[in-house]
Amino acid sequence: MPPDIDPQSGCRLPSPKREELDEAARAIYDRLADPKGGSLVGLWGPGGIRLHSPKLAVKTQPVNRYLRYEAGFAPRVRELAILVVAREVDSRFEWAAHEAEALKEGVPRATLDIVKHKKPVDGVSETDATVIALGRELFGTRRLSSETFARAHRLFGARQLVDLICLMGEYSATAALLAAFDIQLQPGTPEPW
């Protein structure tokens, strides 16, 4: 690991201390520390970093939960969207954290390889191709074509399209957080690319 990385947290900040957190932030800490608490990576990741700003952690948890589990996306769409963003912004940690989840939720390995290696979307479903195009355009070229917007609007409708773009934005913000604090892959995790 680079010399400025704390070996316990895997990033440039030490792990937050539970006893220094208020009650609401301690509840988040406890959920993250619990292997069955619902986090894919626990305290070694964005949740642990955000706890250094306890009020932020408390406010972002419900938004993240809504976007991931309550916005009405099929789980495979959610995980594909997260991975498209991870790849477009080269977030190794996010990719490593979500790749197995995407496979579990039914995203085909061939589709993940298209995203990982930035290949053309030949042979993928219209929904998957649209999610990939959204991420590639928004985070690659930083523009969204009228054609991609129209296709996404037709497939998802206005509310769900807003939620999908916000989910992708949430994960690009998380990627920035992870990059700034130089989060390392968890020990034993292979490099994704």
Contacts in CASP RR format, 6 or more apart in sequence:
PFRMAT RR
TARGET T0000
AUTHOR 0000-0000-0000
METHOD contacts of the structure
MODEL  1
MPPDIDPQSGCRLPSPKREELDEAARAIYDRLADPKGGSLVGLWGPGGIR
LHSPKLAVKTQPVNRYLRYEAGFAPRVRELAILVVAREVDSRFEWAAHEA
EALKEGVPRATLDIVKHKKPVDGVSETDATVIALGRELFGTRRLSSETFA
RAHRLFGARQLVDLICLMGEYSATAALLAAFDIQLQPGTPEPW
1 7 0 8 1.000
1 10 0 8 1.000
1 184 0 8 1.000
2 182 0 8 1.000
2 184 0 8 1.000
4 12 0 8 1.000
4 182 0 8 1.000
5 11 0 8 1.000
5 12 0 8 1.000
5 182 0 8 1.000
5 184 0 8 1.000
6 12 0 8 1.000
6 13 0 8 1.000
6 14 0 8 1.000
6 15 0 8 1.000
8 14 0 8 1.000
8 15 0 8 1.000
9 15 0 8 1.000
9 43 0 8 1.000
9 44 0 8 1.000
9 45 0 8 1.000
9 48 0 8 1.000
9 49 0 8 1.000
10 44 0 8 1.000
10 45 0 8 1.000
10 183 0 8 1.000
10 184 0 8 1.000
11 45 0 8 1.000
11 49 0 8 1.000
11 178 0 8 1.000
11 181 0 8 1.000
11 182 0 8 1.000
11 183 0 8 1.000
11 184 0 8 1.000
12 181 0 8 1.000
12 182 0 8 1.000
13 49 0 8 1.000
13 52 0 8 1.000
13 181 0 8 1.000
15 43 0 8 1.000
15 48 0 8 1.000
16 29 0 8 1.000
16 43 0 8 1.000
16 48 0 8 1.000
16 51 0 8 1.000
16 52 0 8 1.000
18 26 0 8 1.000
18 29 0 8 1.000
18 30 0 8 1.000
18 33 0 8 1.000
21 29 0 8 1.000
21 51 0 8 1.000
21 54 0 8 1.000
22 54 0 8 1.000
24 54 0 8 1.000
24 58 0 8 1.000
25 51 0 8 1.000
25 54 0 8 1.000
25 57 0 8 1.000
25 58 0 8 1.000
28 47 0 8 1.000
28 51 0 8 1.000
28 57 0 8 1.000
28 58 0 8 1.000
28 61 0 8 1.000
29 43 0 8 1.000
29 48 0 8 1.000
29 51 0 8 1.000
31 37 0 8 1.000
31 38 0 8 1.000
31 39 0 8 1.000
32 39 0 8 1.000
32 42 0 8 1.000
32 43 0 8 1.000
32 47 0 8 1.000
32 48 0 8 1.000
32 51 0 8 1.000
33 42 0 8 1.000
33 43 0 8 1.000
39 47 0 8 1.000
40 97 0 8 1.000
40 98 0 8 1.000
40 101 0 8 1.000
41 93 0 8 1.000
41 97 0 8 1.000
41 186 0 8 1.000
42 48 0 8 1.000
43 51 0 8 1.000
44 183 0 8 1.000
44 186 0 8 1.000
45 93 0 8 1.000
45 97 0 8 1.000
45 178 0 8 1.000
45 183 0 8 1.000
46 174 0 8 1.000
46 177 0 8 1.000
46 178 0 8 1.000
46 183 0 8 1.000
47 57 0 8 1.000
48 57 0 8 1.000
49 177 0 8 1.000
49 178 0 8 1.000
49 181 0 8 1.000
49 183 0 8 1.000
50 56 0 8 1.000
50 57 0 8 1.000
50 60 0 8 1.000
50 177 0 8 1.000
51 57 0 8 1.000
63 170 0 8 1.000
64 170 0 8 1.000
67 163 0 8 1.000
67 166 0 8 1.000
67 167 0 8 1.000
67 170 0 8 1.000
68 78 0 8 1.000
68 167 0 8 1.000
71 160 0 8 1.000
71 163 0 8 1.000
71 164 0 8 1.000
71 167 0 8 1.000
72 160 0 8 1.000
72 163 0 8 1.000
73 81 0 8 1.000
73 160 0 8 1.000
73 163 0 8 1.000
73 164 0 8 1.000
73 167 0 8 1.000
74 105 0 8 1.000
75 105 0 8 1.000
75 106 0 8 1.000
76 102 0 8 1.000
76 105 0 8 1.000
76 106 0 8 1.000
76 107 0 8 1.000
77 127 0 8 1.000
77 131 0 8 1.000
77 164 0 8 1.000
78 105 0 8 1.000
78 167 0 8 1.000
79 98 0 8 1.000
79 101 0 8 1.000
79 102 0 8 1.000
79 105 0 8 1.000
79 107 0 8 1.000
80 102 0 8 1.000
80 107 0 8 1.000
80 111 0 8 1.000
80 115 0 8 1.000
80 128 0 8 1.000
80 131 0 8 1.000
80 132 0 8 1.000
81 131 0 8 1.000
81 134 0 8 1.000
81 135 0 8 1.000
81 164 0 8 1.000
81 167 0 8 1.000
81 168 0 8 1.000
81 171 0 8 1.000
82 94 0 8 1.000
82 98 0 8 1.000
82 102 0 8 1.000
82 167 0 8 1.000
82 168 0 8 1.000
82 171 0 8 1.000
83 94 0 8 1.000
83 95 0 8 1.000
83 98 0 8 1.000
83 99 0 8 1.000
83 102 0 8 1.000
83 107 0 8 1.000
83 112 0 8 1.000
83 115 0 8 1.000
84 115 0 8 1.000
84 131 0 8 1.000
84 132 0 8 1.000
84 134 0 8 1.000
84 135 0 8 1.000
84 136 0 8 1.000
84 139 0 8 1.000
84 168 0 8 1.000
85 91 0 8 1.000
85 94 0 8 1.000
85 135 0 8 1.000
85 139 0 8 1.000
85 168 0 8 1.000
85 169 0 8 1.000
85 171 0 8 1.000
85 172 0 8 1.000
85 175 0 8 1.000
86 92 0 8 1.000
86 94 0 8 1.000
86 95 0 8 1.000
86 98 0 8 1.000
86 171 0 8 1.000
86 175 0 8 1.000
87 95 0 8 1.000
87 115 0 8 1.000
87 116 0 8 1.000
87 118 0 8 1.000
88 135 0 8 1.000
88 136 0 8 1.000
88 138 0 8 1.000
88 139 0 8 1.000
88 140 0 8 1.000
89 139 0 8 1.000
89 172 0 8 1.000
89 175 0 8 1.000
89 176 0 8 1.000
91 171 0 8 1.000
91 174 0 8 1.000
91 175 0 8 1.000
91 178 0 8 1.000
91 179 0 8 1.000
92 185 0 8 1.000
92 191 0 8 1.000
92 192 0 8 1.000
92 193 0 8 1.000
93 178 0 8 1.000
93 183 0 8 1.000
93 184 0 8 1.000
93 185 0 8 1.000
94 171 0 8 1.000
94 174 0 8 1.000
94 175 0 8 1.000
94 178 0 8 1.000
95 116 0 8 1.000
95 192 0 8 1.000
95 193 0 8 1.000
96 185 0 8 1.000
96 186 0 8 1.000
96 189 0 8 1.000
96 190 0 8 1.000
96 192 0 8 1.000
99 112 0 8 1.000
99 192 0 8 1.000
102 112 0 8 1.000
103 109 0 8 1.000
103 112 0 8 1.000
107 128 0 8 1.000
108 124 0 8 1.000
110 124 0 8 1.000
111 124 0 8 1.000
111 128 0 8 1.000
113 119 0 8 1.000
114 120 0 8 1.000
114 121 0 8 1.000
114 124 0 8 1.000
114 132 0 8 1.000
115 132 0 8 1.000
116 192 0 8 1.000
116 193 0 8 1.000
117 193 0 8 1.000
118 136 0 8 1.000
121 128 0 8 1.000
121 129 0 8 1.000
121 132 0 8 1.000
121 133 0 8 1.000
124 132 0 8 1.000
126 151 0 8 1.000
126 155 0 8 1.000
127 155 0 8 1.000
130 148 0 8 1.000
130 151 0 8 1.000
130 152 0 8 1.000
130 155 0 8 1.000
131 164 0 8 1.000
133 148 0 8 1.000
133 151 0 8 1.000
133 152 0 8 1.000
134 144 0 8 1.000
134 148 0 8 1.000
134 152 0 8 1.000
134 164 0 8 1.000
134 165 0 8 1.000
134 168 0 8 1.000
135 168 0 8 1.000
137 143 0 8 1.000
137 144 0 8 1.000
137 145 0 8 1.000
137 148 0 8 1.000
138 144 0 8 1.000
138 165 0 8 1.000
138 168 0 8 1.000
139 168 0 8 1.000
139 172 0 8 1.000
152 161 0 8 1.000
152 164 0 8 1.000
153 161 0 8 1.000
156 164 0 8 1.000
185 191 0 8 1.000
END
